[in-house]
Amino acid sequence: MNVFRRLRPASLALAFAVALLVPTARTEVAEINGEGEPLLLLHGFGGSGRGFNRFLEDYTATYRVIVPDLRGHGHSTNPSGELTHRQAAKDVYALLDKLGIRSVRGIGTSTGGMTLLHMATQQPERVEAMVLVGATIYFPEQAREIMRSRAPESMTAEDYERGRRTHKNGDEQILALRRQFYNFKDSYDDMNFTPPYLATI
C-alpha cells in the first residue's frame, strides 16, 4: 500500500493509504501541521478522501484530521485485488500506527462506517467515538439485489469517465472496484455483526 501526500489547509494532516501491510510495498507518509485531537474521516465505496473536502475547514479548526483513501480507491493501490471491510480496518490501523496515533474518533460513510465497525471490534480501546452514516451490520437482501445489478460487464463509458475523476490508477482500478462491489453479493462473513459482537465495542 502506498501513502500519498496531498495539498491541505495548514492545520490538516492528510495521508492516503493502500496495502500498508504488504511488506514489499514502498510506504510513504506525509504529515503536516496536525493539531488537536485526531479525527479520522472514512469515505464510502467508490469514493475517496477528497469527498470530505467541503467539511475540512470546519473540522481542522478543532481536530487533527486524517483522511485516507481506502484500499483500491482514489490514489491508493490494492495489490491483493481483494477488498473486505475487515482488511480495510487493518489498513487504517497500520496507517494510524505509522502516524503514531494510538486512539481516534471517526466518521465513516457507508463502507467507511463499516470499516469503523471492524476497527471498533478489532481494537475497541483505540476508537473513542464514531459516527456511522449509511453503514450496516450485515448486507440485507435488498442490498445484495443492488450488488447483483452492478455486474462488471455492465459498465458504460460514462461509468469509466465518472470513475476517472476519483480513481487515479487507471481503468483497471475502476473495473476492479466494480468487480469487488459486485462480489459483495456473495459475502456473508465480512459484514455479519451479531448483537453480542457489537456489545464488545
N, C-alpha and C positions, 0 to 999 in steps of 0.2 A: 504494500500500500504506500502511496506517496502522499505527503502532506504539502500543500501548496500555499504560497504567500498570496495575499490578496490586499488590495487597497482598502483602507478603512479609516474611520474617524480616529483622532489622536488617542482617545481613551479606550479603544477597542482592540482586543486580542482575538485574531481570527486564525483558524487553522483548518485545513482541508485534509481529510484522512481517507485512505483506502488501503486495505490489506496490510495494515501495520504489523500483523502477526506473521507475515511471510518473511522468513529470516534473510532471504537473498535480496529482498527489495530494498532500494535506497530510500531512506526516510529523511525527510527534511521538515523541520518545524519552524514556523515563523511566529514570533510573539512580540507585540509592540505595545508599550504603554498601557498594559492592563491594570486596572484599578478596581477596588471594591470586591465584593463577594462574587464568585464565579456564577454565571448563568449560562446554561447550555441550551441552545436552540436547535432542534432537530426537525428537518423538513419531511414532507410526505413523499410517497413513492412517485418517481418520475420527476421530482423537483430537484432543487439544490439549495444550498445555504443562502444564496442570494435572494431567495424568496422572502427572507426576513428583512431585506434592506430598508423597507419603509418604516420599520419599527426600531431600527438600531439607534437612532438619535435619542429616543426616549429611554431605551434600556441602558445605553452606555453612560447616561448621566448618573446612574446608581451602581451599575454592575460591571464587572469584567466579563465580557460576552465572548463565548466560544461558539462558533458556527461552522460545524464540519459539513462537507459533502459526504453523505453516506456512501458505503461501498458501491462502486459502479455508477454513481451519479455525478453529474457536474464534471468537475476536474478529476474526480477520483477514479482509480482503476479497480478491477476485480479479477485478480489473477486466477482464482479458483473457478470463476464462471458460475458459482452458486451464490444464492442470496437467501439468508434467513434473518429474521429479526434477532434471533439468539446470537448469531455471528456478528451482526451489526452492533449489538451491545458490547461484545468483547472488543470490537474495533474501537468503539468510543472510549472504553476504559483504557485501552492501550494508548490512545491519544491523550487522555487526561493524565495518565502516568507520565508520559513524555513531557507534558506541560507542568508536572509537579503539583497537580490538583488532586487533593485527597477526597473532598466531598463537593457536591454541586447541587444546585437547584436546576430544574429543567422544564422546558416547554416543548412538547412534541406534537406535531400534527400527523394524523394517520400513521404511516409507517414510523415516523419519528416517535409518536406516542407509544406504539407497540414496542419499539426499541427501548424506550424508557421503562416499560413494564418489565422487560427482561433484565435491564440494568438493576432495577429495584429489587428483583427477586434473586439475582445472582449475587449482588453485594449490597444488601439493604442499608448498611451503615454508611454508604457513600452517597446515597440520594436523600438529601434533606427534605425536599419537597418537589412535587411535579404537577404540571397541568397537562392533561391529555385532551387533545382536540380531535374528534373524529377517529379515535382509536377503538379497538375491540379486543376482547379477551379470547375470542375464537372467531373463525370465519363461518358465519351462518350460510345457509343455502342460498339466500339472496345474493350475498357477496360472491359466492362460487359461480353463480349464474353469470354475473358480470365478468368474472375472470374467464369463463369459457367463451365469452363473446369477443375476447381480445386475443384471438389466435395470431401468432406472429405473421402468418401469411396474409392476414387481412390488413396489414399496414399499408397506408396510402402515401403518396408523395407529400401530402400535407402533414401527415404524422411525422415523417422524417424531417421536414422543414421546421416544424414546431420543436422537435427534439434537438435539432442543431443549435437552437438558441440557448439551450440549457446545458447540454452534454457535449463536452469538448474533445472526446476521444474518438470521434468518427461514427459512421453509420452502424458499425458493428456493435458499438456500445449501446446505441439506441435500440437495435434489434435484440440485443441480449436482455435489456431491461423489459421489453415487451414479452420476451420468452419467459423471463422469471415471473412476471406478473401473471401470465397465463398458467404457469406451473403451480401457482399458489392454490389453484382449484383442487389439486390432489394432495395438498399439505394438511396433515392432521396433527402433527406433533409440535410444530414451531409455535403456533398460536393456539394453545389449549390450556388456558389457566383455569384451575378449579378454585372454588372459594377457600379451601384450606391453604392452597399455594399462595393465593393473593394475600392471605392473612399473615404471611411471613414478612410482608413489606412493613 
